[in-house]
Amino acid sequence: MIQVENITFSYQNHKIFNNLSFSIKKGECLCIIGKNGSGKSTLAKLLAGLIFSQEGSIKILGYDTKNLKDLLEIRKLVGIIFQNPENQIITTTVFDEVVFGLENLAIPREHIKKIAENSLKTVGLFEYKDRLTYQLSGGEKQRLAIASILAMGTDILIFDEATSMLDPVGKKQILKLMKELNSQGKTIIHITHDRNDILEASKVIVLSEGEIKYQGVPYKIFEDDEFTPFLIKVKDILDKNNIKVKDKNINIKDLVRIVYENIT
């Protein structure tokens, strides 16, 4: 679905990527992690066609991001949710925010209302459709940004550290929504600095100094202690103390319960 081939990208004289290549299959939930400065956000913008590589190509269903004639189709296929949701909100009310994008696509007026309402229902904001956007919480604003993208029929969603500014409740809601959208067939690209997020991915790419340090299934990455999530480290400690934890129980709530049951 997405083919990145030998891309090179530099900001002035600072090289970010050199001959970077990888592919993303339709329906994958890909998690891209790496330290600050590893190129995660730059890669998100390249995949969305917001900036362009100096060399190499990025093709999405055969459309080339550097071909201006292909960009309109790519905009329909790919949506990006940024770190700060307020940077994406344009209108005054929740409903108008979703309608705005549909009007720009020249969707027939008689279809716009139904599409907008269905998108708001998908993200759990239908009851807030008449609310002013500034009255929403951070997590609700992110869900509104997602609704606006879904309304346009987007199949590929890029989350560029979209949960990093949210409280735990807001983050949990967005992660749950990502999982639900992926189960519906949407391709999810989750760019994050939180190593615990990789637990829900079907594939992981680790960026380091502009190169791919690891690419593959999540659990293989745990062999490298640098990238092992906190929850996995706790699980390993429990295992060494003969407290067995099944993989399906790797979440903080169940770990606390298991520890409590074994010390009381």
C-alpha positions as CSV (number, residue, x, y, z in Angstrom):
1,M,0.0,0.0,0.0
2,I,2.8,2.4,0.9
3,Q,6.3,2.0,-0.6
4,V,9.2,4.1,0.7
5,E,12.2,3.7,-1.6
6,N,15.7,5.1,-0.9
7,I,14.5,8.5,0.3
8,T,17.1,11.1,1.3
9,F,16.0,14.2,3.1
10,S,17.9,17.1,4.6
11,Y,17.1,20.4,6.4
12,Q,19.6,22.8,4.8
13,N,22.9,21.0,5.5
14,H,21.5,18.7,8.2
15,K,20.8,15.2,6.8
16,I,17.8,13.5,8.4
17,F,17.4,10.4,6.2
18,N,19.8,8.7,3.7
19,N,18.5,5.9,1.5
20,L,15.6,5.0,3.8
21,S,13.3,2.2,2.6
22,F,10.4,0.3,4.0
23,S,6.8,-0.7,3.1
24,I,3.5,-0.6,4.9
25,K,0.7,-3.1,4.1
26,K,-3.0,-2.3,3.9
27,G,-4.6,-2.7,7.3
28,E,-1.4,-2.7,9.3
29,C,-1.0,-1.0,12.6
30,L,2.5,0.4,12.4
31,C,4.3,2.0,15.4
32,I,7.3,4.2,14.6
33,I,9.4,5.0,17.7
34,G,12.8,6.6,18.3
35,K,14.6,9.2,20.3
36,N,14.0,13.0,19.9
37,G,15.7,14.1,16.7
38,S,15.5,10.6,15.0
39,G,13.3,11.9,12.3
40,K,9.8,10.6,13.4
41,S,7.8,13.8,12.7
42,T,9.7,14.5,9.5
43,L,8.8,11.0,8.3
44,A,5.1,11.7,9.2
45,K,5.1,14.8,7.0
46,L,6.9,13.0,4.2
47,L,4.3,10.2,4.2
48,A,1.5,12.7,4.2
49,G,3.0,14.6,1.2
50,L,3.4,17.8,3.3
51,I,7.1,17.9,2.5
52,F,9.2,16.0,-0.2
53,S,12.4,14.0,-0.2
54,Q,15.3,15.3,-2.2
55,E,15.9,11.8,-3.6
56,G,14.0,8.5,-3.7
57,S,10.2,8.1,-3.8
58,I,7.2,7.6,-1.6
59,K,4.2,5.9,-3.3
60,I,0.8,5.4,-1.9
61,L,-1.3,2.9,-3.9
62,G,0.9,3.9,-6.8
63,Y,0.5,7.6,-6.4
64,D,3.8,9.5,-6.0
65,T,3.9,12.2,-3.3
66,K,6.3,14.2,-5.5
67,N,4.0,14.2,-8.4
68,L,1.7,17.3,-8.1
69,K,-1.0,15.6,-10.1
70,D,-1.1,12.7,-7.6
71,L,-1.3,14.9,-4.5
72,L,-5.1,15.4,-4.6
73,E,-5.6,11.6,-4.5
74,I,-3.1,11.2,-1.8
75,R,-4.9,13.9,0.3
76,K,-8.0,11.7,0.1
77,L,-6.1,8.6,1.1
78,V,-3.9,9.9,3.9
79,G,-4.9,12.0,7.0
80,I,-2.5,13.2,9.7
81,I,-3.3,14.0,13.3
82,F,-0.7,16.3,14.9
83,Q,0.5,16.6,18.4
84,N,-1.5,19.8,19.2
85,P,-5.1,19.4,18.0
86,E,-5.7,23.1,18.2
87,N,-3.4,23.5,15.1
88,Q,-6.0,21.6,13.1
89,I,-9.3,23.2,14.3
90,I,-10.6,26.0,12.0
91,T,-14.3,26.5,12.7
92,T,-16.4,27.5,15.7
93,T,-18.6,24.4,16.3
94,V,-17.9,20.7,16.4
95,F,-20.3,19.9,13.5
96,D,-19.0,22.8,11.3
97,E,-15.5,21.5,11.8
98,V,-16.4,18.2,10.2
99,V,-18.5,19.8,7.5
100,F,-15.7,22.2,6.5
101,G,-13.6,19.4,4.9
102,L,-16.5,17.9,3.1
103,E,-17.5,21.2,1.6
104,N,-13.9,21.6,0.3
105,L,-14.2,18.3,-1.4
106,A,-17.4,19.5,-3.1
107,I,-19.5,16.7,-1.6
108,P,-23.2,17.1,-2.5
109,R,-25.0,19.1,0.2
110,E,-27.7,16.5,0.7
111,H,-25.0,13.9,1.8
112,I,-22.8,16.1,4.0
113,K,-25.1,16.1,7.1
114,K,-25.3,12.3,7.2
115,I,-21.5,11.8,6.6
116,A,-20.6,14.3,9.3
117,E,-23.0,12.8,11.8
118,N,-21.7,9.3,11.2
119,S,-18.1,10.4,11.6
120,L,-18.9,12.1,14.9
121,K,-20.7,9.0,16.1
122,T,-17.6,6.9,15.2
123,V,-15.4,9.0,17.5
124,G,-18.0,9.4,20.3
125,L,-18.7,13.1,19.8
126,F,-22.1,13.1,18.2
127,E,-23.7,14.5,21.4
128,Y,-21.3,17.4,21.3
129,K,-22.0,18.3,17.7
130,D,-23.4,21.8,18.6
131,R,-20.7,22.5,21.2
132,L,-18.1,25.2,20.6
133,T,-14.8,23.7,19.8
134,Y,-12.9,25.7,22.4
135,Q,-15.0,24.1,25.1
136,L,-13.6,20.6,24.3
137,S,-10.9,18.9,26.2
138,G,-7.6,18.0,24.6
139,G,-8.7,14.4,24.0
140,E,-12.0,15.5,22.6
141,K,-10.2,17.9,20.2
142,Q,-8.1,15.1,19.0
143,R,-11.2,13.0,18.4
144,L,-12.7,15.9,16.5
145,A,-9.6,16.0,14.3
146,I,-10.0,12.3,13.6
147,A,-13.7,12.7,12.8
148,S,-12.9,15.4,10.2
149,I,-10.4,13.1,8.5
150,L,-12.7,10.0,8.6
151,A,-15.5,12.1,7.1
152,M,-13.4,12.5,3.9
153,G,-13.1,8.7,3.5
154,T,-9.5,8.5,4.5
155,D,-8.1,5.0,4.7
156,I,-4.6,5.8,6.2
157,L,-4.3,7.7,9.4
158,I,-1.0,9.0,10.7
159,F,-0.9,9.9,14.4
160,D,2.1,12.2,14.9
161,E,2.6,11.9,18.7
162,A,-1.1,12.7,18.9
163,T,-1.4,11.5,22.6
164,S,1.7,13.2,24.0
165,M,-0.1,16.3,25.2
166,L,-3.1,14.5,26.6
167,D,-3.9,13.4,30.2
168,P,-4.1,9.6,30.8
169,V,-7.9,9.5,30.2
170,G,-7.6,11.4,26.9
171,K,-4.7,9.2,25.8
172,K,-6.5,6.0,26.6
173,Q,-9.5,7.2,24.5
174,I,-7.3,7.9,21.5
175,L,-5.4,4.6,21.7
176,K,-8.7,2.8,22.0
177,L,-10.1,4.6,18.9
178,M,-6.9,3.7,17.0
179,K,-7.4,0.1,17.8
180,E,-11.1,0.2,16.8
181,L,-10.3,2.0,13.5
182,N,-7.6,-0.6,12.7
183,S,-10.0,-3.4,13.3
184,Q,-12.3,-1.8,10.8
185,G,-9.6,-2.0,8.1
186,K,-8.0,1.4,8.5
187,T,-4.2,1.5,8.2
188,I,-2.8,3.1,11.3
189,I,0.7,4.7,11.5
190,H,1.4,5.7,15.1
191,I,4.4,7.8,15.6
192,T,5.2,8.0,19.3
193,H,7.9,8.4,22.0
194,D,6.1,6.1,24.4
195,R,7.6,2.6,24.2
196,N,4.6,1.1,25.9
197,D,2.5,2.0,22.8
198,I,4.2,-0.6,20.7
199,L,2.4,-3.3,22.6
200,E,-0.8,-2.7,20.4
201,A,1.1,-2.6,17.1
202,S,1.3,-5.3,14.5
203,K,4.6,-4.0,13.2
204,V,7.3,-1.7,14.7
205,I,10.0,0.5,13.1
206,V,12.7,1.9,15.3
207,L,14.4,5.0,14.0
208,S,17.9,6.0,15.1
209,E,20.0,8.8,13.6
210,G,17.9,8.7,10.4
211,E,18.2,5.0,9.9
212,I,16.0,2.0,10.7
213,K,17.5,0.2,13.6
214,Y,14.8,-2.4,13.8
215,Q,11.8,-3.4,11.7
216,G,9.4,-6.2,12.5
217,V,7.0,-7.6,15.1
218,P,6.8,-5.9,18.5
219,Y,8.0,-8.6,20.8
220,K,11.4,-9.1,19.0
221,I,12.3,-5.6,20.0
222,F,12.1,-6.5,23.7
223,E,15.4,-8.3,23.3
224,D,17.0,-4.8,23.2
225,D,16.8,-3.5,26.8
226,E,17.0,0.1,25.5
227,F,13.5,-0.2,23.9
228,T,11.9,-2.6,26.3
229,P,8.7,-1.0,27.7
230,F,8.3,-0.6,31.4
231,L,5.4,-3.1,31.6
232,I,7.5,-5.8,30.0
233,K,10.3,-5.1,32.4
234,V,7.9,-5.5,35.3
235,K,6.6,-8.7,33.8
236,D,10.1,-10.1,33.5
237,I,10.8,-9.3,37.1
238,L,7.6,-11.1,38.2
239,D,8.5,-14.1,36.0
240,K,11.9,-14.4,37.7
241,N,10.1,-14.4,41.1
242,N,7.8,-17.3,39.9
243,I,4.8,-15.0,39.4
244,K,3.6,-15.9,35.9
245,V,1.9,-13.3,33.8
246,K,0.3,-14.2,30.5
247,D,1.0,-11.9,27.5
248,K,-2.7,-10.9,27.3
249,N,-2.4,-9.5,30.8
250,I,0.3,-7.0,29.9
251,N,-1.3,-3.8,31.1
252,I,-0.8,-1.8,34.3
253,K,-4.2,-2.6,35.9
254,D,-3.7,-6.4,35.6
255,L,0.0,-6.2,36.7
256,V,-1.0,-4.3,39.9
257,R,-3.8,-6.9,40.6
258,I,-1.4,-9.8,40.1
259,V,1.3,-8.3,42.4
260,Y,-1.4,-7.6,45.0
261,E,-2.7,-11.1,44.9
262,N,0.8,-12.6,45.3
263,I,1.9,-10.4,48.3
264,T,-1.3,-10.6,50.4
